[in-house]
Amino acid sequence: RPERPGEPPEAAWQRLVAAFPTLREQLDEAAVAHPPGGIRHTARLQRRVRPAAGPTWALLPHTAGFVDPLHSTGIAHTLAGIERLMRLLAAHWGRPTLGAALSAYDAALQRELDLIDALVAACYAASGTFRLYIASAMLYFAAVTSYEQARMQTPSAPDRLFLGADDDALLALVGEALACLQDLTRRGPATPAAVRAYEAFVETRIAPYNTVGLFHPALPNLYHHTAARP
C-alpha cells in the first residue's frame, strides 16, 4: 500500500526496494509476472465490525475482525467461533433466548479481538530490539499453550474464550507489557538494563501460564515443542 497519497503502486514498490540495499540486490533483475498489468495495491487490511452479531445473525471471527498475520490466529480463532456458534444454536435456536445468546457471543468475540490486538501490538512495539521481541512473543506462547491445555483437560467446557481472553489477569498482564514497551519506545533505544527488566517482568508474570518451559529452552530460542500437553 503506498504511503504517499496518489503515488502509483509501481513507484511505491521501487521506493520500498531502493530503501533496502540487500532487497534491491536480490530483486534488481526481477520482472513482474503477476498480476497482469503490473503491481497492485490494496487499502488497509485491518478491520473490525461492531457488533459482530445481532438477534438473527452472527459473523465468524475472521470476518468480524482482522488484526495482523502475526501469530497466525485467524483459522484457529474462526474454528473456535464455529464451535461456540454450533453449541449456541443447538441450545437456543427457535427460543426467546437466542438474541441474548448471540449478544453474549458478540461480547466474547470483541474481547478475543482485544487480546489478539494487544498481543500483536506488543510484538511490533518490541520489534526494534530482538530480546524485547522474544520476550513479547512469550506473551502469545503463554496464552496459546495454556488455552490449548485447558481445552484438552476440559473439552466439555466450551465457554473458555480463545487464547484465554476471559482471564482478567492475563489481559491485565498483556496490557501492562504493552504499556511498558510503549514507554520504552518513547524514551528511545532501550538500555541493556531496561531490556533485562522487561524480560524479568514477562518471565515472572507468565509463570502461572508457562507449562512448556518458555524462557528456558535447552538451546536459546529453540523449543522442542510449544504445544500444550495434558
Secondary structure, DSSP 8 states (H G I E B T S, - for coil): --SSTT--HHHHHHHHHHT-HHHHHHHTT----SSTTS--------EE-SSSEETTEE--HHHHEE--STT--HHHHHHHHHHHHHHHHHHHTTSTTHHHHHHHHHHHHHHHHHHHHHHHHHHHHTTTSHHHHHHHHHHHHHHHHHHHHHHHH-TT-TTS-GGGTT-HHHHHHHHHHHHHHHHHHHHSS--HHHHHHHHHHHHHHTGGG--S-TT--SBTTB-S--S---
